[in-house]
Amino acid sequence: MLFGIQNFLSIPIQFLILKRVKVITDRGNPFLAIRTIILHWITSILSS
């Protein structure tokens, strides 16, 4: 679990998430942004 969180907080992944969230929230749907963050987090845990 801790390794997954460390992966999630790594700079490249964080940059990609922030970039994608900005695009989604610019479209005006914060729920999609939240879902995107959760999906990225789960993916990073599974791939660690």
Secondary structure, 3 states (H helix, E strand, C coil): CHHHHHHHCCHHHHHHHHHHHHHHHHCCCHHHHHHHHHHHHHHHHHHC
